[in-house]
Amino acid sequence: MKLYEYKKLNEEEQDRILWASGELIDGCIEGHVKKLLYAVDNFYVELWCNVLTNKILWRLSFKQGKLLEKYLDKYPVDKLLNRRFERD
């Protein structure tokens, strides 16, 4: 599925696809909000959920840009590669 096809769907259909084929990449909790990043085919979906009720407060689907960069900054590739080479 392509990003533009996903965005055309209503929220119920988007959720069905997210739960069926999305892969959780990262998550964190900030106050009363749980932030989750999922990969779906060739794009990402970020959900913000209420920690107590688990209801979705906000969602955004995207391919790249600042929203993805904030996750990539948590896992610098050079550090991951250095760890790998130290083990070998």
C-alpha positions, 0 to 999 in steps of 0.5 A: 500500500502506498502512503497516498492510498492510506491517507485516503482511508477513514480512520477505522480502515487506517487502524485496521491496516496499522494493526494488521501489517504495521510494525512497531519501531519505537515508543516513549511516554511523555507525561500522559501521552504514549508516542508510538512509531510504526512502519507500514509498507513504505511509510510511517505512522506516528500515534499519540495515545492517552496512557490511561485510556489508550485512546488515540489523541493524534495520528500522522502518516509520513515518509520522511522529514523532521518527524522521522529525524527525531527517531533517527537521532535517538539511534545514531548509525555511526554508534550502532555500526561501531558497536557491531564492529567491536563485537566482530 
